[in-house]
Amino acid sequence: MRNPKPKEWQANKYSKNYIADYKAFNFVDGEGVRNSLYVSGCLFACEGCFNKAVQNFNYGTPFTEELEEQIITDLAHDYVQGLTLLGGEPFLNTTVCLQVVNRVHKEFGDKKDIWSWSGYTFEELLEETDDKLELLSKIDILVDGRFELAKRNLNLQFRGSSNQRIIDVKKSLAVRRAVIWEKCHDATENFEQIKKQDFI
């Protein structure tokens, strides 16, 4: 795992504006029905990363206007709650992410919420470059922090390790400290994973 100094990693130096994937109408990347944009490239190199191929900034395909239009079309459905930014590292792909986020705000105002996962912590982002701060100011929920394999916990809501937090960004920016999302609710019981042979 790598730990950058403030402003050490700049998006315009690393990002190729590539997209690893886009998944519409899913239920796993945040609250409600969501459309998820997976950007390419990440420098944190967390041990046990579930999406290691996407750490490469050259992975996938270039972001296009056609994809942007598809995202907006998919978000227009009443049953879709919002957009989720993942990766890869959204805050190292700020050109693409800000383009999409600004378009979502233009089309829907505050009717659709925006979630983002990041290896950066909220506190680290407060000391970051202007583009990262702008993106932070335009999202609603941040799931922050590196994935730490030693702290892996399958009972956690929307995150993989216990150091990570689900943060209400608007409330947090108002007081300049992390405020945990009020709907955060982790499981209290362990459930054994069903294996394929159990059905045979």
N, C-alpha and C positions, 0 to 999 in steps of 0.2 A: 504494500500500500504506500502511496506517495502523498506527502503533505505539503502543499504549496505555500509559499510566502504570499502575503497580500499583493495582489496585482501581478504575480509572477506569470500566471497562465492567461494569455490574452486570446480571446476568441478569434480575432482577425488574423492571428498568427497561425492558428491550428486548423480552424474549421474549413472544410471544403464545401459546406452547404449541402451535404449529402444526407439522405434519409435512409434509414435501415428498414423501416416498415411503417405502415399505417393500418390501424385496425379500427373499424367502425363498429359501433353498437356492442360494446363489451361491458362486463360487469365487475371487472377485477382491478381496474386502474383508478380506483377512487370511488366516491359515493355515486350511486345511481347509474343510469346508462350513460356511457361515455364514448367519445371518439379519441383514440390515442395515437399520437404522433411520436415515433421513435427516431430520434436524430442520431447520426453516426459520429463516433469519436468520444473518447474519454481518457483522461490521463491518470486517474486515481489508481487504477490497476488493483482493485480490491481482491484479496484472496477469496476464492469461492464465488466470484462473480458469475451470475447465472446467464449472462449475455456477453460472454467474452469476445466473440467475433465483432461485436458492435463497438468495441473499444477503438477500432481502426477508423480513422477519419476518412479513409477512402472506401469504406464498406458501403454497399448499397448503391443508390442512384441519386442523381441531383434532384433537389427540390424544384418543383415546377409550378407554374401558374395553374395548370390543370389540376394538380393535387390540391392546391389552395382552394380552388372552386369546389372540388369534391368535398373537402372538409366543411366548407360553409353550407353546402347543400345538405350534408348529413346532419350537421348541427341544427338545421332549421326544423327538424322534426320535434314536435312538442314533447315527446317522451325522452329526448336526449337532454341530460342535465348539463353536460359541459365537455370541455376539451382537457385532455391530459398530455403533458409533455414529459417524455422519458428518453432513455437512450441506452448507451451513450450518455452524454452529459449535456443537458439543455443549456446550461450557463456557459458552455464553451461553443455553443452554436446559436449565439444571440441574434445574428442576422436573420436566420430562418424563423426562430421562435418569436422574435419581436414582430416580424412581418405578419405571422399568423395571428398572434395575440392582438395586434392592433386592428386587424381585419375583423376578428371576432367582436371586439368592443364596438367597432363601427357598425357592424350589422345587427348586433343583438343587445348592445348596452350592457346592463348587468343581469340580463335574463339567463345567461349561461355562465357557469363558473369555470375557472381555470385552475387546474392542479399541475404541479410539477414535482418530479423527483430530482434530487441533486445530491452529489457526493459532498458538496460544500455544506457546511453548517450555516444556519441563519446568521450567527455572529461573524463568520468569515465573510459572508456576502456583504455585510454592512461595511466592510473595509475593502471592497473590490472595485473594479473599474466601472465607469459610468454606464456602460451597456448592461452589465450584470445588475446594477442597482435599478436601472429602468425596467428590466424584465421582472425583477423581484417586485417592484411597485405595481406591476400590472397583473399579477396572479393573486389568487385567493387563498390557496392552500399549498404549502411547501412540505414535502416529506424530505427531511434533511439528513445529511451525514453519510459517511462511508459505511458500506456493509462490512461488518466485522464478524468473521466466521466463528470466532470464539464466543460471540454473543448472539449467535443465531437462535431464533425462537419462533417456532411455527404458530404460536398462539397470538402473535402480534397482528393487529389490524393494519393492513396495507403496507407492511414493512417487514424486513427480514431479520434485523438484529436489534437488540434492546437499546442500543445507543441512539438509534434513529427516532425522530419525533415527527408528529403530524402537527404542523404549525398554522395557526390562523394568521396570515400575513398582514392583513389590514390592521388588526388589533396589535400585532407585534411591532409594526412600524410606528404606530402611534405612541408607544411607550418605550421603543428602542430596546426591547428584550423579547425573547421568545414566549409567546402565549400559545399554549396547547389548544388545538381544536376541541371545542366543547363536546363534539360527538365521538371523540376517541373512546373506543371501548374494546379492550383486549379480552380474549377468551381466558377463562380461568381453569379449564380442563384440558387435558391432553387426550387426543383421539388418535388411536393407532391407524396409520395409513393403510387403506385397503390395497392389497396386492393382487395382481392378475390371477395368481394361482388359487385365490380364495373363491373364484368363480368357476373353477374347473371341477 
